[in-house]
Amino acid sequence: MTLEFISGIKEGQKKFGDTIGTIVNSIALTFVYFLGVGATSLFMKLFKKNLVQLEKSPDAATYWEELNLTTRPAAEYCRQF
């Protein structure tokens, strides 16, 4: 009788801990997501930055940008790492 009671308490505490952990993690990750992603988005909109430039001019055939090698010598692009 006492072993079953202790075993039941142990299982109950485990389920309770798992439930509390799930709730706390969900709240914490939601806060981090909105703080990190939301703040980054807000700053990018305030400073009018567009890191993912998907706008294509109507006369352009592709999204590719021309690589201007005249600003740096071509030798600097070899073996960069």
N, CA, C and O atoms as a DFTB+ gen file, in Angstrom:
324 C
 N C O
     1  1       0.825      -1.191       0.000
     2  2       0.000       0.000       0.000
     3  2       0.870       1.256       0.000
     4  3       0.598       2.179      -0.767
     5  1       1.890       1.317       0.823
     6  2       2.719       2.520       0.899
     7  2       3.583       2.672      -0.353
     8  3       3.825       3.798      -0.788
     9  1       4.055       1.571      -0.943
    10  2       4.846       1.667      -2.166
    11  2       3.999       2.192      -3.317
    12  3       4.477       2.983      -4.130
    13  1       2.757       1.759      -3.389
    14  2       1.857       2.245      -4.437
    15  2       1.566       3.731      -4.232
    16  3       1.481       4.489      -5.199
    17  1       1.414       4.141      -2.988
    18  2       1.141       5.533      -2.672
    19  2       2.335       6.412      -3.050
    20  3       2.170       7.469      -3.660
    21  1       3.528       5.966      -2.686
    22  2       4.739       6.726      -3.007
    23  2       4.953       6.768      -4.517
    24  3       5.351       7.796      -5.064
    25  1       4.690       5.652      -5.183
    26  2       4.825       5.600      -6.635
    27  2       3.824       6.553      -7.297
    28  3       4.152       7.219      -8.279
    29  1       2.627       6.612      -6.764
    30  2       1.607       7.531      -7.297
    31  2       2.004       8.982      -7.112
    32  3       1.807       9.807      -8.004
    33  1       2.564       9.293      -5.947
    34  2       3.022      10.659      -5.697
    35  2       4.146      11.022      -6.674
    36  3       4.187      12.130      -7.209
    37  1       5.046      10.078      -6.892
    38  2       6.164      10.313      -7.797
    39  2       5.668      10.591      -9.224
    40  3       6.142      11.517      -9.882
    41  1       4.724       9.794      -9.686
    42  2       4.161       9.986     -11.023
    43  2       3.413      11.315     -11.122
    44  3       3.499      12.009     -12.135
    45  1       2.692      11.656     -10.082
    46  2       1.960      12.925     -10.067
    47  2       2.894      14.120     -10.126
    48  3       2.637      15.088     -10.842
    49  1       3.983      14.045      -9.364
    50  2       4.951      15.140      -9.391
    51  2       5.610      15.259     -10.761
    52  3       5.880      16.363     -11.233
    53  1       5.864      14.122     -11.392
    54  2       6.479      14.149     -12.718
    55  2       5.535      14.793     -13.736
    56  3       5.961      15.629     -14.533
    57  1       4.267      14.411     -13.714
    58  2       3.297      14.999     -14.640
    59  2       3.125      16.493     -14.372
    60  3       3.028      17.290     -15.304
    61  1       3.087      16.865     -13.090
    62  2       2.958      18.266     -12.719
    63  2       4.165      19.066     -13.208
    64  3       4.006      20.161     -13.749
    65  1       5.352      18.532     -13.024
    66  2       6.576      19.203     -13.475
    67  2       6.614      19.357     -14.983
    68  3       7.017      20.402     -15.493
    69  1       6.196      18.322     -15.700
    70  2       6.165      18.399     -17.159
    71  2       5.174      19.458     -17.629
    72  3       5.455      20.208     -18.563
    73  1       4.023      19.516     -16.985
    74  2       3.003      20.496     -17.353
    75  2       3.478      21.918     -17.074
    76  3       3.340      22.798     -17.923
    77  1       4.033      22.141     -15.895
    78  2       4.540      23.468     -15.551
    79  2       5.685      23.861     -16.485
    80  3       5.768      25.015     -16.906
    81  1       6.564      22.917     -16.813
    82  2       7.672      23.191     -17.732
    83  2       7.167      23.585     -19.113
    84  3       7.715      24.500     -19.728
    85  1       6.148      22.923     -19.603
    86  2       5.580      23.246     -20.908
    87  2       4.985      24.652     -20.897
    88  3       5.178      25.418     -21.841
    89  1       4.273      24.986     -19.844
    90  2       3.654      26.314     -19.749
    91  2       4.719      27.407     -19.664
    92  3       4.649      28.405     -20.381
    93  1       5.690      27.219     -18.797
    94  2       6.740      28.234     -18.625
    95  2       7.556      28.391     -19.903
    96  3       7.870      29.515     -20.295
    97  1       7.903      27.291     -20.558
    98  2       8.669      27.376     -21.802
    99  2       7.876      28.084     -22.896
   100  3       8.435      28.873     -23.657
   101  1       6.595      27.807     -22.977
   102  2       5.763      28.458     -23.988
   103  2       5.712      29.964     -23.760
   104  3       5.840      30.745     -24.703
   105  1       5.529      30.362     -22.527
   106  2       5.478      31.795     -22.211
   107  2       6.825      32.451     -22.472
   108  3       6.883      33.532     -23.059
   109  1       7.901      31.815     -22.046
   110  2       9.234      32.390     -22.218
   111  2       9.607      32.499     -23.697
   112  3      10.137      33.525     -24.124
   113  1       9.337      31.463     -24.474
   114  2       9.687      31.502     -25.891
   115  2       8.824      32.498     -26.659
   116  3       9.298      33.121     -27.609
   117  1       7.573      32.653     -26.262
   118  2       6.720      33.658     -26.889
   119  2       7.269      35.048     -26.616
   120  3       7.329      35.880     -27.521
   121  1       7.670      35.308     -25.382
   122  2       8.248      36.602     -25.013
   123  2       9.535      36.858     -25.795
   124  3       9.727      37.952     -26.325
   125  1      10.404      35.876     -25.870
   126  2      11.674      36.032     -26.598
   127  2      11.417      36.256     -28.081
   128  3      12.087      37.076     -28.710
   129  1      10.458      35.538     -28.640
   130  2      10.143      35.693     -30.062
   131  2       9.669      37.119     -30.350
   132  3      10.197      37.775     -31.248
   133  1       8.690      37.596     -29.606
   134  2       8.172      38.934     -29.860
   135  2       9.210      40.007     -29.559
   136  3       9.272      41.020     -30.255
   137  1      10.010      39.799     -28.548
   138  2      11.047      40.767     -28.220
   139  2      12.121      40.782     -29.314
   140  3      12.515      41.850     -29.782
   141  1      12.587      39.616     -29.713
   142  2      13.657      39.535     -30.712
   143  2      13.194      39.873     -32.113
   144  3      13.748      40.771     -32.747
   145  1      12.193      39.175     -32.604
   146  2      11.737      39.371     -33.976
   147  2      10.986      40.691     -34.107
   148  3      11.176      41.425     -35.077
   149  1      10.141      40.988     -33.138
   150  2       9.363      42.224     -33.198
   151  2      10.238      43.460     -33.118
   152  3      10.043      44.410     -33.875
   153  1      11.198      43.457     -32.209
   154  2      12.094      44.606     -32.075
   155  2      12.954      44.767     -33.322
   156  3      13.170      45.888     -33.783
   157  1      13.443      43.671     -33.869
   158  2      14.245      43.739     -35.088
   159  2      13.421      44.292     -36.243
   160  3      13.895      45.139     -37.000
   161  1      12.206      43.821     -36.375
   162  2      11.326      44.304     -37.436
   163  2      11.030      45.786     -37.262
   164  3      11.036      46.542     -38.233
   165  1      10.775      46.197     -36.041
   166  2      10.482      47.600     -35.764
   167  2      11.674      48.490     -36.108
   168  3      11.505      49.532     -36.741
   169  1      12.871      48.092     -35.698
   170  2      14.063      48.873     -36.011
   171  2      14.317      48.931     -37.513
   172  3      14.702      49.978     -38.032
   173  1      14.109      47.830     -38.212
   174  2      14.327      47.819     -39.655
   175  2      13.338      48.748     -40.354
   176  3      13.700      49.419     -41.321
   177  1      12.097      48.795     -39.875
   178  2      11.114      49.687     -40.479
   179  2      11.400      51.144     -40.132
   180  3      11.189      52.029     -40.962
   181  1      11.879      51.405     -38.914
   182  2      12.208      52.777     -38.526
   183  2      13.360      53.339     -39.349
   184  3      13.335      54.505     -39.742
   185  1      14.366      52.513     -39.608
   186  2      15.530      52.956     -40.368
   187  2      15.404      52.668     -41.858
   188  3      16.350      52.867     -42.619
   189  1      14.229      52.197     -42.268
   190  2      13.911      51.919     -43.672
   191  2      14.947      51.013     -44.331
   192  3      15.391      51.260     -45.453
   193  1      15.320      49.965     -43.612
   194  2      16.247      48.974     -44.148
   195  2      15.439      47.815     -44.717
   196  3      14.403      47.443     -44.167
   197  1      15.907      47.257     -45.799
   198  2      15.290      46.085     -46.397
   199  2      16.407      45.078     -46.650
   200  3      17.110      45.157     -47.658
   201  1      16.563      44.135     -45.729
   202  2      17.658      43.179     -45.835
   203  2      17.410      42.133     -46.916
   204  3      18.357      41.606     -47.500
   205  1      16.156      41.835     -47.184
   206  2      15.808      40.879     -48.219
   207  2      15.219      41.677     -49.377
   208  3      14.022      41.967     -49.404
   209  1      16.051      42.018     -50.306
   210  2      15.606      42.873     -51.400
   211  2      15.029      42.028     -52.517
   212  3      15.752      41.542     -53.387
   213  1      13.714      41.860     -52.480
   214  2      13.047      41.040     -53.478
   215  2      12.351      41.873     -54.552
   216  3      11.778      41.322     -55.492
   217  1      12.399      43.192     -54.416
   218  2      11.767      44.022     -55.418
   219  2      12.573      43.960     -56.710
   220  3      13.796      44.098     -56.704
   221  1      11.887      43.755     -57.781
   222  2      12.538      43.678     -59.076
   223  2      12.026      44.829     -59.924
   224  3      10.820      45.064     -60.004
   225  1      12.931      45.533     -60.547
   226  2      12.482      46.614     -61.421
   227  2      11.786      45.999     -62.637
   228  3      12.139      44.897     -63.056
   229  1      10.819      46.687     -63.197
   230  2      10.056      46.113     -64.315
   231  2      10.891      45.804     -65.544
   232  3      10.554      44.897     -66.304
   233  1      11.969      46.536     -65.753
   234  2      12.784      46.281     -66.939
   235  2      13.851      45.214     -66.713
   236  3      14.499      44.797     -67.672
   237  1      14.054      44.757     -65.474
   238  2      15.064      43.731     -65.192
   239  2      14.514      42.350     -65.537
   240  3      13.327      42.078     -65.353
   241  1      15.380      41.496     -66.033
   242  2      14.961      40.152     -66.416
   243  2      15.035      39.177     -65.246
   244  3      14.295      38.194     -65.225
   245  1      15.918      39.425     -64.261
   246  2      16.100      38.504     -63.143
   247  2      16.252      39.283     -61.839
   248  3      16.343      40.511     -61.832
   249  1      16.275      38.547     -60.756
   250  2      16.546      39.124     -59.440
   251  2      18.043      39.238     -59.164
   252  3      18.435      39.867     -58.181
   253  1      18.868      38.659     -59.989
   254  2      20.305      38.668     -59.777
   255  2      20.854      40.073     -59.886
   256  3      20.417      40.866     -60.720
   257  1      21.819      40.370     -59.030
   258  2      22.499      41.657     -59.097
   259  2      23.836      41.459     -59.784
   260  3      24.469      40.411     -59.655
   261  1      24.250      42.460     -60.502
   262  2      25.533      42.389     -61.190
   263  2      26.670      42.443     -60.175
   264  3      26.632      43.228     -59.227
   265  1      27.665      41.616     -60.379
   266  2      28.849      41.603     -59.525
   267  2      29.864      42.570     -60.103
   268  3      30.378      42.366     -61.203
   269  1      30.146      43.612     -59.359
   270  2      31.072      44.636     -59.830
   271  2      32.462      44.310     -59.304
   272  3      32.762      44.555     -58.135
   273  1      33.293      43.768     -60.149
   274  2      34.651      43.387     -59.749
   275  2      35.633      44.539     -59.863
   276  3      36.809      44.371     -59.539
   277  1      35.199      45.673     -60.301
   278  2      36.126      46.789     -60.463
   279  2      36.454      47.448     -59.135
   280  3      37.474      48.129     -59.033
   281  1      35.628      47.271     -58.118
   282  2      35.912      47.905     -56.837
   283  2      37.015      47.174     -56.087
   284  3      37.773      47.796     -55.342
   285  1      37.116      45.876     -56.271
   286  2      38.178      45.080     -55.647
   287  2      38.821      44.224     -56.725
   288  3      38.143      43.798     -57.660
   289  1      40.088      43.970     -56.612
   290  2      40.725      43.102     -57.608
   291  2      40.158      41.678     -57.523
   292  3      39.774      41.214     -56.449
   293  1      40.114      41.008     -58.649
   294  2      39.561      39.656     -58.696
   295  2      40.356      38.684     -57.838
   296  3      39.806      37.685     -57.375
   297  1      41.637      38.953     -57.615
   298  2      42.474      38.057     -56.810
   299  2      42.000      38.013     -55.360
   300  3      42.210      37.005     -54.686
   301  1      41.372      39.066     -54.863
   302  2      40.893      39.060     -53.500
   303  2      39.706      38.126     -53.276
   304  3      39.428      37.729     -52.144
   305  1      39.016      37.780     -54.347
   306  2      37.872      36.877     -54.236
   307  2      38.291      35.415     -54.181
   308  3      37.495      34.564     -53.783
   309  1      39.505      35.111     -54.567
   310  2      39.993      33.734     -54.529
   311  2      40.475      33.388     -53.131
   312  3      41.110      34.210     -52.470
   313  1      40.185      32.205     -52.686
   314  2      40.653      31.685     -51.391
   315  2      40.380      32.663     -50.252
   316  3      41.296      33.095     -49.551
   317  1      39.109      33.004     -50.081
   318  2      38.728      33.986     -49.063
   319  2      38.848      33.447     -47.648
   320  3      39.010      34.220     -46.704
   321  1      38.774      32.157     -47.491
   322  2      38.755      31.599     -46.132
   323  2      40.016      30.829     -45.838
   324  3      40.171      30.291     -44.742
